[in-house]
Amino acid sequence: MISDVGGVNLTAAPLPVRRPTMLDHPRTPARAAAAPDQPAPGKSRRRWTRRLRITGIVALSALGLALASTTVNLTLESAERASIAPYGERVKVSGGSLNVYQTGTVGPPIVLLSGLGTAAPALDFAPLIRALGDRKTIVVEGFGYGYSDMTAPARTVENITAEIHEALARIGVAEPYVLAGHSISGFYTLYYANAYPEEVSAVIGIDPTMPSGKADQRAAGESKGSKGGIPWSRIPSVTGLVRLADSIAPSLAEPAGDAYTASERERLRLMSSWNFANPALTDEGLEMGNNAWKLQGLSYPDGIPVLDFLAQESIDTIPGWVGDHERQLENVRQHKIVLLKGDHYLHWTQSAVMAEEITDFLKATS
């Protein structure tokens, strides 16, 4: 403001500017950061309850389906067993009963022993038995195979060979006889020929398993047998899963080639479901490494002739397959190795050739 006072021009000094203080603008509490939305406790509990209810419904539905499938499967199996007469005869041995099938009359007898997991050995060897004509042939079905008991003492090589020996003695097989073993039974023919050399006139191997190839699978301890306990390995069979798989893909249970009748194929398919992963068979598989380790360095007696058939499939897929068999037989005075086209189950497709070779070999070495 400007005013005249006593002729003096006075200019009013500007008022000082006052800075605002906290008193003018009192501090307000800082707004907390917005928290994410949280469900109310009751809503969370309802969500978990709903999930548990759904899980329970699914579990009960699965259980119901499994029970229904099991009931149907066991009913079908019971009807099948009742409608099909068993082949062979049950022979009492230490630990249970083995099924033994015999045919033919011309000696010396040939005792056929199957590979691991063969559901029905007497049916599996049918093409070879037919090709051998009137030759006396005997199929000993070990524990877990065919119509033999499905539980057994420990599946050690000692027990298995002793059981075979006992069964042959009980049915009065003429000695000496020829032992013919497929696959894992190569273990048992090797041990048997050393345990009872005076009873064995010759050995035939059908793509026999070599101990040297399985010794690294040795388990920490030996089995105590398969009697007692819950057979968990049988669940796929009992519930019908094996039956379903075999119906969808018959080749899983039926042999290759055209050497089997329709009836044999159907029966093999059924028995693969009946006998699948039974306790004795499962125990034998677990004992494979231990049995192989026991056989390390063991050779056939040099005076027992040995004829080995080796499958091209095994030669192509297993390193040293031919060489290992040659070394096993190098001390045997009369031996022969025959290489054949085909897979591990040579008798499915090569029975005619095998029967001719067997007949010639036994004549030449008798």
Secondary structure, 3 states (H helix, E strand, C coil): CEEEECCEEEECCCCCCCCCCCCCCCCCCCCCCCCCCCCCHHHHHHHHHHHHHHHHHHHHHHHHHHHHHHHHHHHHHHHHHHHCCCCCEEEEECCEEEEEEEECCEEEEEEEECCCCCCCHHHHCHHHHHHCCCEEEEEEECCCCCCCCCCCCCCCHHHHHHHHHHHHHHCCCCCCEEEEEECCHHHHHHHHHHHCHHHEEEEEEECCCCHHHCHHHCCCCCCCCCCCCCCHHHHHHHCCHHHHHHHHCHHHCCCCCCCCCHHHHHHHHHHHHHCCCCHHHHHHHHCHHHHHHHCCCCCCCCCCCEEEEEEHHHHHHCCCHHHHHHHHHCCCCCEEEEEECCCCCHHHCCHHHHHHHHHHHHHHHC
